[in-house]
Amino acid sequence: DAGVIQSPRHEVTEMGQEVTLRCKPISGHDYLFWYRQTMMRGLELLIYFNNNVPIDDSGMPEDRFSAKMPNASFSTLKIQPSEPRDSAVYFCASSLVPGSMNTEAFFGQGTRLTVV
Amino acid sequence: AQSVTQLGSHVSVSEGALVLLRCNYSSSVPPYLFWYVQYPNQGLQLLLKYTTGATLVKGINGFEAEFKKSETSFHLTKPSAHMSDAAEYFCAVSDTGGFKTIFGAGTRLFVKA
């Protein structure tokens, strides 16, 4: 497996524009996570899905943020409208079913978002 | 609720010296514990994990960590630092599995020649 694949790797956009980040999890993983990493706040869990269903979105900072998982192999994180304070590295991760011994999250390379 | 505290946002050691990165956790149920490493401009990579069984866990690149329930700690060690170990290290905790993993703030390790 190629691992968790995120696109784009870098995104620069103007304030007010819509931004869509994409993620392809590892095949067979039932859980998908979106994290945001900033210098000030570290690594924050935004939302996670189980079997394509959002389970906990309490980390989503505002209504401008939304995430979907239309099928087991694809997820998006959308910011509309974007603001400069959204600039961060966004990571997608996936993992197997809880209770399995293979419980760690596998991370993608991240998308570095810059909103100017 | 679970939480992770990493003591020291920056640690500096000389090449060949002992590396010790501290992590304390809080969990209401038996935890699963992890250490991840992040190199510049890359994603997080698993170093090692504790799920059940032996409390001394060995990972990649010569790192190991010991789960001490009485101290609620999971400190990361390596006997001899190498320049290539310079990176940021994250301790993480989850319950029953990796479906919701909480990360510490991270510790940046500097290795001096």
gemmi code that builds the backbone of each chain (N, CA, C; Angstrom):
import gemmi

chains = {
    "A": [
        ("ASP", (0.847, -1.194, 0.000), (0.000, 0.000, 0.000), (0.879, 1.239, 0.000)),
        ("ALA", (0.430, 2.293, -0.670), (1.221, 3.511, -0.783), (1.125, 4.363, 0.463)),
        ("GLY", (0.337, 3.969, 1.440), (0.173, 4.786, 2.616), (-0.960, 5.777, 2.436)),
        ("VAL", (-1.106, 6.674, 3.396), (-2.128, 7.710, 3.330), (-1.658, 8.782, 2.343)),
        ("ILE", (-2.513, 9.119, 1.405), (-2.130, 10.066, 0.364), (-2.954, 11.335, 0.508)),
        ("GLN", (-2.261, 12.454, 0.605), (-2.930, 13.740, 0.701), (-2.585, 14.610, -0.504)),
        ("SER", (-3.551, 15.418, -0.893), (-3.296, 16.373, -1.956), (-4.107, 17.640, -1.722)),
        ("PRO", (-3.584, 18.776, -2.129), (-2.227, 18.982, -2.617), (-1.228, 18.982, -1.457)),
        ("ARG", (0.049, 18.995, -1.721), (1.059, 19.092, -0.664), (1.176, 20.525, -0.154)),
        ("HIS", (0.978, 21.450, -1.070), (1.035, 22.866, -0.717), (-0.139, 23.580, -1.378)),
        ("GLU", (-0.701, 24.528, -0.642), (-1.804, 25.308, -1.193), (-1.663, 26.741, -0.692)),
        ("VAL", (-1.654, 27.669, -1.632), (-1.646, 29.082, -1.279), (-2.909, 29.687, -1.874)),
        ("THR", (-3.670, 30.344, -1.036), (-4.927, 30.902, -1.512), (-5.158, 32.268, -0.885)),
        ("GLU", (-6.051, 33.011, -1.476), (-6.377, 34.327, -0.953), (-7.515, 34.235, 0.057)),
        ("MET", (-7.470, 35.100, 1.006), (-8.511, 35.164, 2.021), (-9.887, 35.255, 1.341)),
        ("GLY", (-10.824, 34.472, 1.865), (-12.168, 34.470, 1.323), (-12.437, 33.368, 0.322)),
        ("GLN", (-11.383, 32.780, -0.192), (-11.559, 31.710, -1.161), (-11.871, 30.387, -0.459)),
        ("GLU", (-12.497, 29.498, -1.226), (-12.761, 28.145, -0.728), (-11.528, 27.270, -0.949)),
        ("VAL", (-11.235, 26.461, 0.044), (-10.093, 25.555, -0.033), (-10.586, 24.130, 0.233)),
        ("THR", (-10.153, 23.197, -0.575), (-10.510, 21.791, -0.373), (-9.249, 20.948, -0.294)),
        ("LEU", (-9.113, 20.244, 0.804), (-7.994, 19.336, 1.009), (-8.504, 17.903, 0.859)),
        ("ARG", (-7.663, 17.065, 0.290), (-8.097, 15.707, -0.053), (-7.239, 14.653, 0.614)),
        ("CYS", (-7.873, 13.515, 0.867), (-7.159, 12.440, 1.555), (-7.658, 11.085, 1.066)),
        ("LYS", (-6.701, 10.197, 0.825), (-7.019, 8.807, 0.511), (-6.405, 7.952, 1.611)),
        ("PRO", (-7.229, 7.301, 2.412), (-6.669, 6.502, 3.520), (-6.096, 5.182, 3.026)),
        ("ILE", (-5.451, 4.488, 3.916), (-4.926, 3.161, 3.601), (-6.111, 2.207, 3.437)),
        ("SER", (-6.061, 1.419, 2.397), (-7.145, 0.489, 2.109), (-7.381, -0.456, 3.285)),
        ("GLY", (-8.639, -0.591, 3.690), (-8.971, -1.488, 4.787), (-9.035, -0.813, 6.144)),
        ("HIS", (-8.563, 0.405, 6.235), (-8.647, 1.137, 7.498), (-10.052, 1.707, 7.659)),
        ("ASP", (-10.627, 1.477, 8.836), (-11.998, 1.907, 9.075), (-12.113, 3.295, 9.696)),
        ("TYR", (-10.985, 3.825, 10.162), (-11.013, 5.114, 10.831), (-10.161, 6.120, 10.068)),
        ("LEU", (-10.691, 7.334, 9.948), (-9.959, 8.401, 9.279), (-10.020, 9.651, 10.142)),
        ("PHE", (-8.897, 10.317, 10.246), (-8.770, 11.480, 11.115), (-8.241, 12.661, 10.331)),
        ("TRP", (-8.699, 13.842, 10.686), (-8.104, 15.076, 10.191), (-7.512, 15.827, 11.384)),
        ("TYR", (-6.227, 16.200, 11.248), (-5.523, 16.967, 12.268), (-5.036, 18.270, 11.664)),
        ("ARG", (-4.853, 19.264, 12.525), (-4.251, 20.529, 12.124), (-3.044, 20.774, 13.025)),
        ("GLN", (-1.952, 21.192, 12.419), (-0.741, 21.458, 13.186), (-0.301, 22.902, 12.998)),
        ("THR", (-0.161, 23.614, 14.093), (0.360, 24.977, 14.086), (1.406, 25.112, 15.179)),
        ("MET", (2.219, 26.134, 15.057), (3.230, 26.377, 16.079), (2.578, 26.689, 17.421)),
        ("MET", (1.500, 27.447, 17.359), (0.887, 27.909, 18.599), (0.107, 26.811, 19.309)),
        ("ARG", (-0.604, 25.982, 18.576), (-1.541, 25.044, 19.175), (-1.120, 23.586, 19.045)),
        ("GLY", (-0.010, 23.338, 18.362), (0.450, 21.966, 18.221), (-0.445, 21.182, 17.284)),
        ("LEU", (-0.611, 19.892, 17.575), (-1.377, 18.980, 16.730), (-2.772, 18.819, 17.324)),
        ("GLU", (-3.777, 19.268, 16.591), (-5.156, 19.231, 17.079), (-5.994, 18.282, 16.219)),
        ("LEU", (-6.784, 17.455, 16.874), (-7.717, 16.600, 16.159), (-8.947, 17.418, 15.790)),
        ("LEU", (-9.259, 17.473, 14.511), (-10.408, 18.249, 14.048), (-11.668, 17.400, 14.010)),
        ("ILE", (-11.560, 16.245, 13.383), (-12.711, 15.374, 13.191), (-12.224, 13.977, 12.889)),
        ("TYR", (-13.042, 12.959, 13.231), (-12.703, 11.638, 12.758), (-13.950, 10.878, 12.331)),
        ("PHE", (-13.733, 9.948, 11.416), (-14.790, 9.138, 10.814), (-14.565, 7.670, 11.143)),
        ("ASN", (-15.663, 6.950, 11.280), (-15.632, 5.500, 11.355), (-16.569, 4.955, 10.289)),
        ("ASN", (-16.026, 4.121, 9.409), (-16.837, 3.576, 8.319), (-17.592, 4.683, 7.585)),
        ("ASN", (-16.879, 5.747, 7.290), (-17.363, 6.882, 6.491), (-18.330, 7.790, 7.248)),
        ("VAL", (-18.629, 7.498, 8.485), (-19.572, 8.298, 9.261), (-18.803, 9.194, 10.231)),
        ("PRO", (-19.092, 10.490, 10.253), (-18.409, 11.357, 11.229), (-18.822, 11.005, 12.651)),
        ("ILE", (-17.850, 10.768, 13.503), (-18.106, 10.342, 14.879), (-17.948, 11.497, 15.861)),
        ("ASP", (-16.921, 12.273, 15.677), (-16.642, 13.359, 16.611), (-16.063, 14.530, 15.841)),
        ("ASP", (-16.817, 15.598, 15.753), (-16.328, 16.797, 15.047), (-16.136, 17.957, 16.018)),
        ("SER", (-15.971, 17.632, 17.283), (-15.874, 18.682, 18.296), (-14.614, 19.529, 18.143)),
        ("GLY", (-13.657, 19.047, 17.397), (-12.435, 19.807, 17.186), (-12.485, 20.766, 16.015)),
        ("MET", (-13.539, 20.712, 15.255), (-13.668, 21.628, 14.112), (-13.837, 23.036, 14.666)),
        ("PRO", (-12.964, 23.958, 14.273), (-12.932, 25.255, 14.944), (-14.155, 26.124, 14.695)),
        ("GLU", (-14.680, 26.101, 13.479), (-15.807, 26.979, 13.151), (-16.650, 26.325, 12.073)),
        ("ASP", (-17.816, 26.935, 11.842), (-18.695, 26.423, 10.790), (-18.086, 26.576, 9.399)),
        ("ARG", (-17.054, 27.355, 9.293), (-16.391, 27.498, 7.992), (-15.695, 26.196, 7.578)),
        ("PHE", (-15.471, 25.344, 8.552), (-14.805, 24.068, 8.302), (-15.858, 22.968, 8.155)),
        ("SER", (-15.675, 22.142, 7.136), (-16.548, 20.986, 6.976), (-15.733, 19.828, 6.419)),
        ("ALA", (-16.141, 18.617, 6.743), (-15.445, 17.433, 6.254), (-16.451, 16.395, 5.814)),
        ("LYS", (-16.085, 15.679, 4.773), (-16.943, 14.622, 4.258), (-16.119, 13.386, 3.953)),
        ("MET", (-16.808, 12.267, 3.948), (-16.173, 11.018, 3.538), (-17.205, 10.233, 2.733)),
        ("PRO", (-17.285, 10.506, 1.433), (-18.324, 9.893, 0.606), (-18.151, 8.399, 0.410)),
        ("ASN", (-16.929, 7.914, 0.555), (-16.706, 6.476, 0.459), (-15.454, 6.115, 1.257)),
        ("ALA", (-15.163, 4.837, 1.321), (-14.080, 4.354, 2.184), (-12.698, 4.768, 1.719)),
        ("SER", (-12.605, 5.292, 0.507), (-11.272, 5.586, -0.019), (-11.031, 7.067, -0.256)),
        ("PHE", (-11.915, 7.914, 0.267), (-11.743, 9.332, -0.039), (-12.409, 10.209, 1.013)),
        ("SER", (-11.694, 11.269, 1.401), (-12.258, 12.237, 2.330), (-11.787, 13.630, 1.934)),
        ("THR", (-12.604, 14.628, 2.243), (-12.229, 16.006, 1.996), (-12.430, 16.840, 3.246)),
        ("LEU", (-11.595, 17.845, 3.368), (-11.745, 18.866, 4.400), (-11.843, 20.194, 3.661)),
        ("LYS", (-12.937, 20.903, 3.893), (-13.195, 22.128, 3.152), (-13.232, 23.305, 4.118)),
        ("ILE", (-12.656, 24.398, 3.688), (-12.709, 25.642, 4.450), (-13.317, 26.698, 3.525)),
        ("GLN", (-14.438, 27.281, 3.962), (-15.134, 28.245, 3.143), (-15.876, 29.245, 4.021)),
        ("PRO", (-15.509, 30.524, 4.004), (-14.354, 31.108, 3.336), (-13.085, 30.957, 4.181)),
        ("SER", (-11.961, 30.928, 3.530), (-10.696, 30.777, 4.260), (-10.246, 32.125, 4.830)),
        ("GLU", (-9.473, 32.036, 5.914), (-8.929, 33.217, 6.574), (-7.444, 32.985, 6.853)),
        ("PRO", (-6.673, 34.065, 6.994), (-5.235, 33.895, 7.245), (-4.935, 33.020, 8.456)),
        ("ARG", (-5.764, 33.060, 9.487), (-5.496, 32.263, 10.679), (-5.721, 30.770, 10.460)),
        ("ASP", (-6.221, 30.412, 9.307), (-6.358, 28.989, 8.966), (-5.046, 28.408, 8.443)),
        ("SER", (-4.076, 29.257, 8.223), (-2.784, 28.787, 7.724), (-2.185, 27.801, 8.715)),
        ("ALA", (-1.852, 26.626, 8.210), (-1.372, 25.535, 9.066), (-0.996, 24.372, 8.161)),
        ("VAL", (-0.503, 23.312, 8.790), (-0.332, 22.044, 8.081), (-1.469, 21.129, 8.507)),
        ("TYR", (-2.178, 20.596, 7.533), (-3.313, 19.726, 7.813), (-2.912, 18.291, 7.476)),
        ("PHE", (-3.095, 17.426, 8.453), (-2.737, 16.018, 8.277), (-3.993, 15.155, 8.260)),
        ("CYS", (-3.944, 14.167, 7.425), (-4.940, 13.113, 7.412), (-4.256, 11.853, 7.912)),
        ("ALA", (-4.980, 11.047, 8.681), (-4.425, 9.796, 9.187), (-5.519, 8.740, 9.157)),
        ("SER", (-5.110, 7.478, 9.101), (-6.091, 6.393, 9.146), (-5.581, 5.282, 10.040)),
        ("SER", (-6.509, 4.483, 10.541), (-6.112, 3.360, 11.385), (-7.148, 2.248, 11.282)),
        ("LEU", (-6.762, 1.094, 11.818), (-7.636, -0.067, 11.822), (-8.662, 0.029, 12.945)),
        ("VAL", (-9.435, -0.989, 13.060), (-10.513, -1.028, 14.048), (-9.930, -1.059, 15.445)),
        ("PRO", (-10.517, -0.341, 16.400), (-10.048, -0.389, 17.789), (-10.135, -1.797, 18.328)),
        ("GLY", (-9.210, -2.111, 19.202), (-9.178, -3.445, 19.773), (-8.203, -4.325, 19.043)),
        ("SER", (-7.881, -3.920, 17.836), (-6.849, -4.627, 17.087), (-5.482, -4.268, 17.663)),
        ("MET", (-4.547, -5.165, 17.530), (-3.203, -4.858, 18.026), (-2.520, -3.831, 17.126)),
        ("ASN", (-3.002, -3.701, 15.903), (-2.413, -2.706, 15.003), (-3.219, -1.422, 15.143)),
        ("THR", (-2.966, -0.709, 16.211), (-3.858, 0.382, 16.565), (-3.338, 1.758, 16.245)),
        ("GLU", (-2.122, 1.841, 15.711), (-1.601, 3.190, 15.529), (-2.203, 3.845, 14.309)),
        ("ALA", (-2.144, 5.172, 14.308), (-2.587, 5.958, 13.174), (-1.428, 6.122, 12.197)),
        ("PHE", (-1.733, 5.979, 10.925), (-0.751, 6.194, 9.872), (-1.055, 7.547, 9.237)),
        ("PHE", (-0.031, 8.373, 9.170), (-0.214, 9.743, 8.715), (0.195, 9.936, 7.270)),
        ("GLY", (-0.512, 10.848, 6.623), (-0.080, 11.327, 5.325), (1.022, 12.365, 5.482)),
        ("GLN", (1.504, 12.864, 4.360), (2.599, 13.839, 4.374), (2.131, 15.244, 4.752)),
        ("GLY", (0.836, 15.446, 4.742), (0.305, 16.745, 5.127), (0.114, 17.689, 3.950)),
        ("THR", (-0.773, 18.654, 4.146), (-0.980, 19.758, 3.203), (-0.646, 21.043, 3.936)),
        ("ARG", (0.322, 21.764, 3.409), (0.673, 23.052, 4.000), (-0.185, 24.129, 3.362)),
        ("LEU", (-1.083, 24.696, 4.147), (-2.005, 25.713, 3.651), (-1.545, 27.087, 4.091)),
        ("THR", (-1.475, 27.987, 3.131), (-1.160, 29.383, 3.416), (-2.278, 30.237, 2.857)),
        ("VAL", (-2.901, 31.009, 3.720), (-3.972, 31.907, 3.307), (-3.440, 33.334, 3.426)),
        ("VAL", (-3.421, 34.021, 2.305), (-2.840, 35.386, 2.310), (-3.926, 36.453, 2.150)),
    ],
    "B": [
        ("ALA", (-11.448, 11.943, 30.631), (-10.817, 12.455, 29.415), (-9.322, 12.148, 29.452)),
        ("GLN", (-8.803, 11.900, 28.284), (-7.380, 11.599, 28.196), (-6.585, 12.855, 27.910)),
        ("SER", (-5.332, 12.824, 28.366), (-4.438, 13.932, 28.064), (-3.000, 13.438, 28.110)),
        ("VAL", (-2.139, 14.211, 27.486), (-0.722, 13.879, 27.440), (0.073, 15.133, 27.741)),
        ("THR", (1.075, 15.000, 28.590), (1.962, 16.107, 28.895), (3.391, 15.714, 28.575)),
        ("GLN", (4.006, 16.479, 27.720), (5.414, 16.256, 27.414), (6.221, 17.344, 28.123)),
        ("LEU", (7.159, 16.921, 28.930), (7.943, 17.861, 29.716), (9.129, 18.341, 28.899)),
        ("GLY", (9.126, 19.639, 28.609), (10.206, 20.216, 27.831), (9.849, 20.306, 26.361)),
        ("SER", (9.700, 21.513, 25.872), (9.393, 21.688, 24.453), (10.647, 21.522, 23.600)),
        ("HIS", (11.821, 21.721, 24.218), (13.086, 21.560, 23.518), (14.055, 20.803, 24.415)),
        ("VAL", (14.752, 19.849, 23.807), (15.808, 19.111, 24.506), (17.028, 19.104, 23.616)),
        ("SER", (18.178, 19.413, 24.199), (19.418, 19.430, 23.445), (20.411, 18.459, 24.070)),
        ("VAL", (20.993, 17.603, 23.248), (21.985, 16.641, 23.734), (23.172, 16.639, 22.778)),
        ("SER", (24.278, 16.159, 23.253), (25.455, 15.994, 22.403), (25.382, 14.642, 21.705)),
        ("GLU", (25.983, 14.573, 20.558), (26.036, 13.308, 19.828), (26.705, 12.264, 20.713)),
        ("GLY", (26.084, 11.081, 20.804), (26.610, 10.021, 21.650), (26.064, 10.005, 23.058)),
        ("ALA", (25.386, 11.049, 23.450), (24.817, 11.130, 24.792), (23.453, 10.467, 24.849)),
        ("LEU", (23.019, 10.222, 26.083), (21.703, 9.631, 26.307), (20.590, 10.604, 25.915)),
        ("VAL", (19.582, 10.063, 25.258), (18.389, 10.845, 24.956), (17.276, 10.411, 25.903)),
        ("LEU", (16.645, 11.381, 26.562), (15.502, 11.106, 27.436), (14.431, 12.152, 27.166)),
        ("LEU", (13.317, 11.705, 26.641), (12.181, 12.590, 26.388), (11.032, 12.115, 27.273)),
        ("ARG", (10.484, 13.048, 28.041), (9.523, 12.672, 29.069), (8.077, 12.835, 28.614)),
        ("CYS", (7.261, 11.889, 29.048), (5.846, 11.913, 28.712), (5.051, 11.359, 29.880)),
        ("ASN", (4.051, 12.113, 30.308), (3.090, 11.644, 31.293), (1.700, 11.716, 30.694)),
        ("TYR", (0.874, 10.765, 31.061), (-0.452, 10.697, 30.461), (-1.509, 10.630, 31.548)),
        ("SER", (-2.721, 10.899, 31.122), (-3.879, 10.739, 31.988), (-4.930, 9.978, 31.200)),
        ("SER", (-5.423, 8.898, 31.793), (-6.442, 8.100, 31.106), (-7.270, 7.358, 32.135)),
        ("SER", (-8.563, 7.310, 31.901), (-9.463, 6.646, 32.847), (-9.536, 5.142, 32.609)),
        ("VAL", (-9.000, 4.707, 31.509), (-8.985, 3.292, 31.175), (-7.557, 2.917, 30.791)),
        ("PRO", (-7.258, 1.614, 30.808), (-5.896, 1.235, 30.382), (-5.590, 1.814, 29.016)),
        ("PRO", (-4.488, 2.521, 28.911), (-4.223, 3.247, 27.662), (-3.409, 2.454, 26.666)),
        ("TYR", (-3.510, 2.881, 25.435), (-2.516, 2.531, 24.439), (-1.632, 3.775, 24.303)),
        ("LEU", (-0.345, 3.576, 24.257), (0.591, 4.699, 24.241), (1.519, 4.605, 23.040)),
        ("PHE", (1.859, 5.755, 22.509), (2.644, 5.807, 21.270), (3.685, 6.920, 21.357)),
        ("TRP", (4.758, 6.714, 20.645), (5.696, 7.782, 20.329), (5.812, 7.868, 18.812)),
        ("TYR", (5.664, 9.111, 18.322), (5.828, 9.387, 16.901), (6.988, 10.356, 16.731)),
        ("VAL", (7.613, 10.308, 15.559), (8.665, 11.256, 15.212), (8.252, 11.995, 13.947)),
        ("GLN", (8.585, 13.269, 13.912), (8.295, 14.084, 12.724), (9.554, 14.792, 12.288)),
        ("TYR", (10.008, 14.475, 11.091), (11.135, 15.175, 10.496), (10.607, 16.387, 9.738)),
        ("PRO", (11.437, 17.380, 9.510), (10.969, 18.611, 8.859), (10.220, 18.345, 7.559)),
        ("ASN", (9.091, 19.008, 7.440), (8.262, 18.953, 6.231), (7.751, 17.548, 5.911)),
        ("GLN", (7.624, 16.736, 6.934), (7.091, 15.391, 6.724), (5.969, 15.104, 7.711)),
        ("GLY", (5.263, 14.018, 7.451), (4.220, 13.573, 8.362), (4.809, 12.863, 9.559)),
        ("LEU", (3.946, 12.423, 10.456), (4.393, 11.724, 11.644), (4.615, 10.254, 11.331)),
        ("GLN", (5.648, 9.705, 11.934), (6.006, 8.305, 11.727), (6.064, 7.620, 13.087)),
        ("LEU", (5.465, 6.436, 13.176), (5.449, 5.728, 14.445), (6.837, 5.225, 14.811)),
        ("LEU", (7.271, 5.539, 16.041), (8.534, 5.019, 16.586), (8.304, 3.709, 17.319)),
        ("LEU", (7.308, 3.722, 18.203), (6.997, 2.539, 18.995), (5.626, 2.720, 19.629)),
        ("LYS", (5.110, 1.599, 20.157), (3.809, 1.655, 20.805), (3.732, 0.645, 21.934)),
        ("TYR", (2.926, 0.973, 22.923), (2.592, 0.036, 23.986), (1.086, -0.225, 23.906)),
        ("THR", (0.737, -1.507, 23.840), (-0.692, -1.864, 23.869), (-0.951, -2.745, 25.085)),
        ("THR", (-0.379, -3.919, 25.118), (-0.477, -4.790, 26.291), (0.827, -5.572, 26.408)),
        ("GLY", (0.989, -6.293, 27.522), (2.150, -7.160, 27.647), (3.352, -6.447, 28.236)),
        ("ALA", (4.514, -6.746, 27.707), (5.780, -6.231, 28.235), (5.756, -4.709, 28.293)),
        ("THR", (6.188, -4.193, 29.435), (6.113, -2.747, 29.633), (7.283, -2.000, 29.015)),
        ("LEU", (8.358, -2.713, 28.696), (9.488, -2.093, 28.003), (9.322, -2.376, 26.517)),
        ("VAL", (9.174, -1.325, 25.780), (8.869, -1.455, 24.354), (10.044, -0.943, 23.538)),
        ("LYS", (10.454, -1.725, 22.578), (11.547, -1.306, 21.694), (10.968, -0.874, 20.354)),
        ("GLY", (11.552, 0.187, 19.822), (11.065, 0.703, 18.554), (12.155, 0.773, 17.512)),
        ("ILE", (11.900, 1.591, 16.519), (12.879, 1.727, 15.448), (13.984, 2.690, 15.839)),
        ("ASN", (15.098, 2.606, 15.108), (16.220, 3.534, 15.275), (16.832, 3.509, 16.683)),
        ("GLY", (16.691, 2.396, 17.393), (17.327, 2.249, 18.696), (16.590, 2.873, 19.861)),
        ("PHE", (15.397, 3.382, 19.625), (14.607, 3.982, 20.697), (13.834, 2.914, 21.472)),
        ("GLU", (13.592, 3.217, 22.745), (12.733, 2.375, 23.547), (11.998, 3.230, 24.569)),
        ("ALA", (10.917, 2.675, 25.111), (10.138, 3.397, 26.110), (9.584, 2.393, 27.108)),
        ("GLU", (9.399, 2.859, 28.330), (8.884, 1.986, 29.370), (7.580, 2.538, 29.919)),
        ("PHE", (6.565, 1.702, 29.916), (5.274, 2.052, 30.474), (5.325, 1.809, 31.976)),
        ("LYS", (5.111, 2.881, 32.745), (5.073, 2.767, 34.201), (3.708, 3.248, 34.682)),
        ("LYS", (2.853, 2.291, 34.970), (1.486, 2.626, 35.350), (1.436, 3.446, 36.636)),
        ("SER", (2.274, 3.093, 37.596), (2.249, 3.779, 38.887), (2.646, 5.235, 38.760)),
        ("GLU", (3.454, 5.534, 37.748), (3.897, 6.911, 37.543), (3.141, 7.582, 36.395)),
        ("THR", (2.259, 6.853, 35.769), (1.542, 7.308, 34.552), (2.522, 7.949, 33.580)),
        ("SER", (3.621, 7.236, 33.340), (4.646, 7.777, 32.451), (4.969, 6.817, 31.318)),
        ("PHE", (5.515, 7.379, 30.272), (5.936, 6.588, 29.096), (7.101, 7.343, 28.468)),
        ("HIS", (8.209, 7.404, 29.165), (9.365, 8.171, 28.712), (10.106, 7.447, 27.594)),
        ("LEU", (10.621, 8.226, 26.666), (11.341, 7.695, 25.503), (12.842, 7.849, 25.730)),
        ("THR", (13.598, 6.806, 25.465), (15.052, 6.876, 25.650), (15.785, 6.270, 24.465)),
        ("LYS", (17.028, 6.720, 24.334), (17.961, 6.116, 23.379), (19.346, 6.269, 23.984)),
        ("PRO", (20.115, 5.196, 24.068), (21.395, 5.257, 24.786), (22.394, 6.251, 24.200)),
        ("SER", (22.401, 6.373, 22.874), (23.422, 7.190, 22.232), (22.805, 7.962, 21.075)),
        ("ALA", (22.770, 9.277, 21.208), (22.134, 10.118, 20.197), (22.981, 10.201, 18.934)),
        ("HIS", (22.277, 10.273, 17.830), (22.914, 10.451, 16.524), (22.377, 11.721, 15.907)),
        ("MET", (23.175, 12.336, 15.066), (22.736, 13.583, 14.433), (21.399, 13.417, 13.720)),
        ("SER", (21.187, 12.250, 13.160), (19.955, 12.006, 12.401), (18.719, 11.896, 13.295)),
        ("ASP", (18.926, 11.875, 14.616), (17.784, 11.821, 15.533), (17.126, 13.189, 15.735)),
        ("ALA", (17.774, 14.243, 15.254), (17.213, 15.580, 15.408), (15.874, 15.667, 14.692)),
        ("ALA", (14.834, 15.918, 15.454), (13.470, 15.917, 14.917), (12.532, 16.350, 16.048)),
        ("GLU", (11.243, 16.330, 15.760), (10.262, 16.581, 16.807), (9.589, 15.267, 17.157)),
        ("TYR", (9.396, 15.055, 18.445), (8.858, 13.799, 18.947), (7.541, 14.061, 19.686)),
        ("PHE", (6.569, 13.230, 19.363), (5.243, 13.377, 19.949), (4.867, 12.105, 20.706)),
        ("CYS", (4.421, 12.297, 21.933), (3.832, 11.222, 22.711), (2.322, 11.282, 22.500)),
        ("ALA", (1.674, 10.123, 22.462), (0.235, 10.104, 22.207), (-0.424, 8.993, 23.006)),
        ("VAL", (-1.701, 9.189, 23.298), (-2.468, 8.204, 24.053), (-3.803, 7.986, 23.378)),
        ("SER", (-4.272, 6.744, 23.414), (-5.627, 6.462, 22.953), (-6.212, 5.392, 23.851)),
        ("ASP", (-7.534, 5.264, 23.848), (-8.159, 4.207, 24.632), (-8.742, 3.165, 23.695)),
        ("THR", (-8.562, 1.944, 24.028), (-9.041, 0.761, 23.308), (-8.505, 0.641, 21.895)),
        ("GLY", (-7.831, 1.635, 21.431), (-7.309, 1.535, 20.077), (-6.967, 2.900, 19.520)),
        ("GLY", (-6.672, 2.971, 18.262), (-6.216, 4.244, 17.709), (-7.317, 5.117, 17.171)),
        ("PHE", (-8.578, 4.860, 17.542), (-9.629, 5.587, 16.860), (-9.736, 7.017, 17.307)),
        ("LYS", (-9.197, 7.362, 18.470), (-9.107, 8.772, 18.835), (-7.815, 8.928, 19.607)),
        ("THR", (-6.810, 9.391, 18.940), (-5.489, 9.522, 19.540), (-5.243, 10.971, 19.900)),
        ("ILE", (-4.851, 11.189, 21.150), (-4.559, 12.530, 21.635), (-3.044, 12.690, 21.706)),
        ("PHE", (-2.551, 13.771, 21.129), (-1.110, 14.005, 21.054), (-0.654, 15.036, 22.080)),
        ("GLY", (0.557, 14.856, 22.548), (1.195, 15.878, 23.346), (1.655, 17.029, 22.474)),
        ("ALA", (2.190, 18.042, 23.117), (2.586, 19.255, 22.397), (3.863, 19.068, 21.591)),
        ("GLY", (4.570, 17.997, 21.858), (5.789, 17.724, 21.108), (7.040, 18.217, 21.822)),
        ("THR", (8.122, 17.518, 21.578), (9.443, 17.922, 22.083), (10.415, 17.916, 20.919)),
        ("ARG", (11.026, 19.054, 20.700), (12.015, 19.131, 19.614), (13.367, 18.734, 20.167)),
        ("LEU", (13.977, 17.745, 19.534), (15.287, 17.254, 19.955), (16.362, 17.846, 19.054)),
        ("PHE", (17.339, 18.487, 19.690), (18.516, 18.995, 18.987), (19.703, 18.121, 19.372)),
        ("VAL", (20.523, 17.777, 18.386), (21.710, 16.967, 18.645), (22.935, 17.766, 18.211)),
        ("LYS", (23.826, 18.014, 19.155), (25.028, 18.812, 18.889), (26.204, 17.905, 18.564)),
        ("ALA", (26.984, 18.368, 17.615), (28.165, 17.585, 17.221), (29.264, 17.658, 18.269)),
    ],
}
model = gemmi.Model(1)
for chain_id, residues in chains.items():
    chain = gemmi.Chain(chain_id)
    for i, (resn, *xyz) in enumerate(residues, 1):
        res = gemmi.Residue()
        res.name, res.seqid = resn, gemmi.SeqId(i, " ")
        for name, pos in zip(("N", "CA", "C"), xyz):
            atom = gemmi.Atom()
            atom.name, atom.element = name, gemmi.Element(name[0])
            atom.pos, atom.b_iso = gemmi.Position(*pos), 0.0
            res.add_atom(atom)
        chain.add_residue(res)
    model.add_chain(chain)
structure = gemmi.Structure()
structure.add_model(model)
structure.setup_entities()
